[in-house]
Amino acid sequence: MNLNKYIDHTLLKPEATKAQIIKLCQEAKEFNFATVCVNPYWVSLAQEQLKNTEIGITTVIGFPLGANSKTVKAFETSEALKMGATEIDMVMNIGALKSQQFDVVLEDMKAVKAAAPNNVVKVILETCLLTQDEIIKACQLALEAKLDFVKTSTGFSTAGATLENVKLMKQTVKNQAKVKAAGGVRNLDDAIKMIEAGADRLGTSGGVQIVEGKINENY
């Protein structure tokens, strides 16, 4: 198992500095992670740091609440791609899903995918705020929108990924989309359990600690 290639090496804290983003990219190069995951403002810097490598650049859209309009999310996506993003992690319109406004949620997802038709698009469900039925419905809508991944969490809400939710998401999307577990993946044991539960990608600020078998307390 090439554990490093499961990892989106993540730094999304609002107080993250330029020096910290550069360090994140240096670590990504050292350990050959799948991508770095940074806020949109830092995409250009990440591109500069990671040029001539195969490491992708993930950025977040509508983050962390998901309550922007679809037009804003699509524009934000287009701008991020221009700056060098290669993968998009959009936050679902959580309130609309919980209000059973499924057409709104679907069009929101479709708008972002239309803005990034040739890029990997992941949708963050924020599973800690959803019931099991809502998680299933969100996954079904993501498939209908032809998204590439469903993702558990922003890491900024009440809880992160759980094995139960990862398994449920994997059972729902089957082989039609992939699953990203994020939030609370702090050590090697956590990472392996998430992968065994069905995660195809891991979002964590502790990628270095995980591959070195240490515990990360920051995410």
C-alpha positions in Angstrom: 0.0 0.0 0.0 1.5 3.4 -1.1 -0.1 5.2 1.9 1.4 8.5 0.8 -0.6 8.6 -2.4 -3.9 8.4 -0.4 -3.1 11.7 1.3 -4.3 15.2 0.5 -1.7 17.1 2.7 -4.0 19.7 4.1 -3.6 23.2 5.7 -6.9 25.1 5.7 -6.6 27.1 9.0 -7.5 30.8 8.5 -4.3 31.8 10.2 -2.0 29.8 8.0 0.9 31.9 6.8 2.9 31.9 3.6 5.8 30.2 5.3 3.5 27.4 6.5 2.1 26.9 3.0 5.6 26.6 1.7 6.5 24.1 4.3 3.4 22.1 3.5 4.5 22.0 -0.2 8.0 21.0 0.8 6.6 18.1 2.9 4.4 17.1 0.0 7.4 16.9 -2.3 9.5 15.0 0.3 6.8 12.4 0.9 5.2 12.4 -2.6 1.6 13.0 -1.4 -1.3 12.9 -3.8 -2.0 16.6 -3.4 -1.8 19.5 -1.1 -5.1 21.0 0.0 -5.1 24.8 0.6 -7.5 27.7 0.6 -7.9 29.5 -2.8 -5.7 32.4 -1.9 -2.7 30.1 -1.6 -3.2 28.1 -4.8 -0.8 30.3 -6.9 1.9 29.9 -4.2 1.4 26.2 -4.1 1.6 26.0 -7.9 4.9 27.8 -7.8 6.3 25.5 -5.1 5.1 22.3 -6.8 6.0 23.1 -10.4 7.8 20.2 -12.2 6.2 17.7 -9.8 3.3 15.3 -10.2 1.7 16.5 -6.9 -1.8 17.9 -7.4 -3.3 21.1 -5.9 -6.6 20.7 -4.2 -8.6 23.8 -3.2 -11.9 24.3 -1.4 -15.0 26.0 -2.7 -17.8 27.5 -0.7 -15.8 26.6 2.3 -16.5 25.8 5.1 -20.3 26.3 5.2 -21.5 25.5 1.7 -24.2 28.2 1.7 -23.0 30.3 -1.2 -25.0 30.4 -4.4 -24.2 28.1 -7.2 -23.1 31.0 -9.4 -20.5 32.1 -6.7 -19.3 28.6 -6.3 -18.9 28.1 -10.1 -17.0 31.4 -10.4 -14.8 30.6 -7.4 -14.0 27.2 -9.1 -13.1 28.9 -12.4 -10.8 31.3 -10.7 -9.1 28.6 -8.7 -8.4 26.6 -11.9 -6.9 29.7 -13.5 -4.5 30.0 -10.5 -3.4 26.4 -10.8 -5.8 24.2 -8.8 -6.1 20.7 -10.2 -8.7 19.3 -7.9 -11.8 20.9 -6.4 -13.4 20.1 -2.9 -16.7 21.9 -2.9 -18.9 22.1 0.2 -22.5 20.9 -0.4 -25.4 23.2 0.3 -26.1 21.5 3.6 -29.1 23.5 4.6 -30.8 22.9 1.3 -30.3 19.2 1.6 -31.7 19.1 5.1 -34.7 21.1 3.8 -35.2 18.4 1.1 -34.5 21.0 -1.7 -32.8 18.3 -3.7 -33.0 20.2 -7.0 -31.1 23.0 -5.4 -28.3 20.7 -4.2 -28.1 18.9 -7.5 -27.8 22.1 -9.5 -25.2 23.4 -7.0 -23.1 20.3 -7.7 -23.6 20.4 -11.4 -22.6 24.1 -11.6 -19.2 23.4 -10.0 -18.6 20.3 -12.2 -19.5 22.4 -15.3 -16.9 24.9 -14.3 -14.3 22.1 -13.9 -15.3 19.4 -16.4 -11.8 18.0 -16.8 -10.8 18.1 -13.1 -11.5 15.9 -10.1 -14.4 17.4 -8.2 -15.1 16.2 -4.6 -18.2 17.2 -2.7 -17.9 17.7 1.1 -21.1 16.4 2.7 -20.3 17.4 6.3 -21.6 14.0 7.5 -21.7 15.0 11.2 -24.6 17.3 10.4 -26.6 14.6 8.4 -28.7 11.6 9.2 -27.9 8.3 7.5 -30.7 8.8 5.0 -29.4 12.3 4.2 -25.9 10.9 3.6 -27.3 8.4 1.2 -29.3 11.0 -0.6 -26.3 13.4 -0.9 -24.2 10.6 -2.3 -27.0 9.8 -4.9 -27.1 13.4 -5.9 -23.4 13.5 -6.3 -23.5 10.5 -8.6 -26.3 12.2 -10.6 -24.1 15.3 -10.9 -21.2 13.1 -12.1 -18.9 14.1 -9.4 -15.7 12.2 -8.8 -15.6 11.9 -5.0 -17.9 12.2 -2.0 -16.0 13.6 1.1 -17.0 13.3 4.7 -16.0 16.5 6.3 -14.5 20.0 6.3 -12.7 19.4 9.5 -14.3 22.6 10.9 -17.7 21.3 12.1 -18.7 19.2 15.1 -16.9 16.0 14.1 -14.9 14.5 11.3 -14.9 11.2 9.5 -16.2 8.0 11.1 -15.8 4.5 9.9 -19.5 4.0 9.9 -20.1 7.0 7.5 -17.2 6.1 5.2 -18.7 2.6 4.9 -22.1 4.0 4.2 -20.8 6.4 1.6 -18.8 3.6 -0.1 -21.8 1.3 -0.2 -23.9 4.0 -1.8 -21.5 5.2 -4.5 -20.1 1.7 -5.1 -17.6 2.0 -8.0 -19.3 5.1 -9.5 -17.4 7.6 -7.4 -14.7 7.5 -4.8 -14.7 8.4 -1.1 -12.5 10.9 0.8 -12.3 10.7 4.6 -11.3 13.9 6.3 -11.2 15.2 9.8 -9.8 13.1 12.7 -7.5 10.9 10.7 -4.6 11.3 13.1 -2.3 8.3 12.9 -1.4 5.3 10.9 -4.0 3.1 12.5 -6.8 5.6 11.7 -5.6 5.8 8.1 -5.5 2.1 7.6 -9.0 1.6 9.1 -10.4 4.4 6.9 -8.9 2.8 3.8 -10.3 -0.6 4.8 -13.7 1.0 5.3 -13.6 2.3 1.7 -11.7 5.5 1.7 -9.8 6.2 -1.6 -8.3 9.4 -0.3 -7.5 10.9 3.1 -7.6 14.6 4.0 -5.4 15.4 6.9 -2.9 17.9 8.2 -0.9 15.0 9.7 0.3 13.3 6.6 3.9 13.3 7.7 3.0 12.0 11.1 0.9 9.3 9.6 3.5 7.9 7.2 6.1 8.1 10.0 3.8 6.2 12.3 3.3 9.1 14.8 0.2 10.8 16.2 -1.1 14.1 14.8 -3.2 16.2 17.2 -3.9 19.1 14.9 -6.7 17.8 12.7 
